[in-house]
């Protein structure tokens, strides 16, 4: 495939703003910090997943799909934006989400789960070890019923989804050039790996010197994340027609800021949310963006960045995720102990 001629539908308001964060910079006594506002993409409550979906949904439209089948965590931002994109394009959506037990259905609907429900998505909640089988069964049932389902695996971290963040880097470069900036680092949260794979490919393809730093969501260790991103980069280079040499040294991942599992609450993440809100009036979520901001804050305090360097923080959205975490966030802001660190909707909650 040719990157410039991939199937694509317009879903996002692009380019997203690039804004300087002078008060955060001052508070951290660190490098000059900017933020790339992918929380303002405009689909549902915004978020970087829209970039993946422009290409994936473009392919789904090309194949005349009438159903999207995908899955992720119980309060997944990916599921929210996929459901919104499917509805916007006249398709139905079936979500297979993982939770503490098969059929998990809390009395109170909150955060992204409420948005999934409101979008009219067909929702199945299963243990994570059952998700692949249930997604495959859902595909077969829909085909047998005469539908044309399109499946998106790994939260859209597929070569076509990766293309969305190659384009993000290209967009960022245009903004950097317009402002006469030299950006040294781009910090973001790395989950299923597609965002980081695309950013690294873009940084190489467009001949930049930007170093991409990913901080995990807690779903993978640094070693597993590095291997997963490396494999995804290899697949994407072939699919998208890029002739680049990218090595393991180009894949920088930190795994100590997200806690010991996906979506776990930590003091570092709570502090990151509080600092960002108090210095710049910008809100982060407790799963993705708080992890990478906690990483950025810690690296500033350790003197990793030079004062004269420029760091861009990629805000990947997920604001609906704040509300299910209201109890631990209130406790942190009040100087009290967390009532829980493992979310009740996490598969790990059933193991404690």
N, C-alpha and C positions, 0 to 999 in steps of 0.2 A: 504493500500500500504506500501511497505518497501522503506524507503528513499534511501537506497543504490542500489535499483534495479528499479528505476523509468525509464520510457522511456526518452531518451535524445539524442540529436544530437549535434555534436561539431560545435559551431559557434564562440566562443570567443578564443582569445589568452590568455590562463591562465597558471600560475598565473599572475595577473597584478602586476606591481612593487609596492613595499612599499619603499618610499623615505623619508629621513629626510628633514625638512625645517628649517635650522639653521637661515637664515636671517629673516624669518617670526617670528620665536621664539624670536630672538633678538629685532625685532621691537615692539613686543607685550609685551616684558619683562614678559613672562608668562611661561607656562609649556613647556616641550620638545614636539614639534609638528612634526608629520609624516603625510604623505599623501598616501592613497591607490589609485592608478591610474586606476580606472575603466573607465576613459575616454580613455584608451588605449586598450580596449577589441578587437578592430580591425574590427568590423562589421560596415559598413557605416562609420561615423565619430567617432565611439566608444561610449561607455556609458554602465551604469550598467544594462539597460534593456536587454542586450544580455544574461545576466545570467538567467533571467526569460524565455527568448525565447528558450534557450537550452532545457528546460523541456517541455514547452508548444508546441513547434514545434515538439519535440520528440513524444508527444501524437498525434499531428496532422498527422505526418507521419504514426504512428501506425494505425490511423483510415483511412489512405489512402485519406486524404483531398487533394483537388486540388484548393481550394480558402480559403483565410483567411479573415475574416470579423472582423474589430475592429474599435475603434474610440477614440478620445481624443481632446485636444485643437488644434487650427488652426496651430500653430507652434510646434506641439508635437514631442519630441524626441522619444517617444514610437512608434509613427506612422512611423517615419523614419527607426528605427531599425527593426520594424515588416515588413515593405515593403521590406527592404534589405534581411531579413531572408527568406521571402516567395520567392523572386526572386532567391535567392541562391539555394533553394530547389525545384525550378521548379514549384512553385505555383503562382497563381494570387492573388491580394489583393484588397479588397474594403475597403476604409477608409470613415468613417462618422465622420466628424470633426465639432466642434462647433465654431460659429463665431457670429458677431453682428446681422446677419439676414440670413434667408434661402437664399441659392444661392449666398452668398458673394463670390466675385471673383475679387480681386484687380488687377489693371492694371500691377503693378510691382510684380513679383514673387521673393521672397527673403527667406533666412534662410531655415528652415525645409520644408516650403511649396514648395519651389523650388525643394528640394530633393524628396519630395513625387511625384511631377509632373514628374521629370526625371526618377523615378523608374517605371513609367507606371501604377501607382496605379489608380484605379477608385475612384474618389473623389467626395463626396457629402458634402457640408457645410450647416449646419442647426443651428437653435437656440438650446442651450443645453437641453431645455425641450423636444425637438423632437428627440434627438439622439437615445434613446432606441427603440422607435417605428420604426425609419428608419432602424436601424440595424436589427431588427426583420423582417421587410419587405424585406430587402436585402437578408437575409438568406432564406426566403420563395421563393423569385424569383429565386435564384440560384438553390435551390433544384428542383423547377419546371422545370428548364432548363436542369436538368440532372447532375448538379454538386454536389460535396461533400464538402460543405463549413464547416469551423471550426471557431467558434466564440470565440474571446478572449475579455472578459469584464473587466471593471475597470483597463485599462492599464496593463493588465496581473496580477493584484493583486488578483490572485486565488491561491488555495493551491499548485498547481503544479508550479506556478510562484514563490511563496514564497520559494519553495525548492531551487531556485537559490541563494537566499541570506543566507539560512542556510549553503549552500556550500561555499559562500563567507566568512562567519565567520570561517569556518573550514580551508579554505585556509589562511586567515589572521593569525590564530593561529599557523600554521606551520611556517610562516615567522617570527612571534614573537619569537617562540622557537628557531629558527635557529640563531636569533640575540641576544638571551639572554635578551629580553626586558620583562617588565611587563607593559601592557597597561591598563590605568585606564578608559579612555573614548573613545568612538567612536562617532563622530559627523557627521551627514549627513542630507540631506533634505528629508522630508517626504511628499509625495503627496497623491497617492491613497492608501498608507499604506503597500504594499507588501514588500518593501525593509526593513522597520523597523520591520515588523512582523517576517521576516526571520532572521534578525540580532539578535533580542531578543531571538527567539527560539534557534538559534545557540549558543549564549552566555550562555544560560542555559544548553543546551544539552551537550556541550563540557566542562562543569564545569569550566567556566572562571569567573573572577570577573569584567569583562568589563561592564561598564554602557553605554547603547546606548542612545544617545540624538538625537532627531529629531527636525528640524526646518521646519515649514510648507511652502508650496508654495503660501499660501493665498487662497487656494480652500476650506479649512475647518478651523473652530476654533479649539482651543486646545481641548475643550470638545468633539467636534464631531470627531476629529482625534483620540483621545484616545479611544472612543467607537468603531470606525471603526477598528482600529488596534486590539483591544481586541477581537472583533468578528472574525476577520481574523485569529488571532492566534488560537482561539478555533477550527475553521474549519480545519486549517492546521495541528494542533496536531493530530486530528482524522484521517485525510487523510494520513498523512505521517508516522503515527505509533509511535509518540513520547509520552511517559508517563511523562509529566512534569507539575509542578505547576507554573503557571505564573499569577501574579496578576496585578491589575491596577497600583500598585506602580512601576512595572518594565517598564511601558510605560511613558517615559519622552518626552513631546512635548512642544515646544515654538512656539507661533504664532504671535509674535510682530515684526518680522523682514522682512516679505514678503510684507507688505502693506495691504490694505484693500480688495484686491481681487487677483485672480490668475494672475500672470504675471505682476502685477502693478510695476512701477518703484519707488524706494525709494532711498534716499541719502545713507542709510546704505548699500544697495546692491551695489550701484555704488562705494562707498568707498571700499567695500570688493573686487570688481573686480580690482580696481586700485592698492590697496595694494598688492594683490597676483601677479599681473603682474609686479609691480615694485620691489618686494623683491625676487621673485623666478622665474620670467619668465614663469609663468603658468597662463592660461586664464580660467576664470569661465564664466558661462552663467548667464543671468539676471533673470532667473525664479527659477532654482533649487539651483545650487551650491553657488550662491551669497547670498542666504538666510541663508544657514547653515554656510557659512564663516562669514557673518555679526553676526550671533549668537555666533560663536566661538570667534570673536574679542571682542564683548561686554562682554562675560563672562570672558575673560582674563582681560579686563580693570576693571571689578568689583571685581577681585580677587577670582572668583569662583573656579578656578583651583589652586592647590598648585604648587610652583615652581618645586618641585621634581617629579611631576606627568607626565605621558606620555599620550598625546592625539593624536588619529588618525583621520584625516579628510578624509572622503570618497568622492572622486571626481567622481560624477556620470555621467559626460560627458555633452552633450548638447551644444557643442561649436558653432554649426550653429545658435543657438539662439542669439548670440552676434550681428549679423549683422542687424536684423530688429530693434534693439535698438540703432542704431548708433547715432541718433539725441540726445536723452537724455544723452547718455554716452559722446558724444562730448561736450555737454553743461556743464556737471559736470566737465570734465577735464579742461574746459576753465573758470571755476568759474562763470558760468551763470546759470540762472534758467532753469529747465527742460521745454522743449516745450510741453511735455505731461507726465503724469504719468500713465494714462490708455491707453493701446495700442489700436490703431485703429481697430485691428482685434479681440479685446476682446468683449464678449457679453455685458459687462458693458458699452462699448462705445456708444451703441445704447440707453442707458438709461440716458445719460448725456446731 
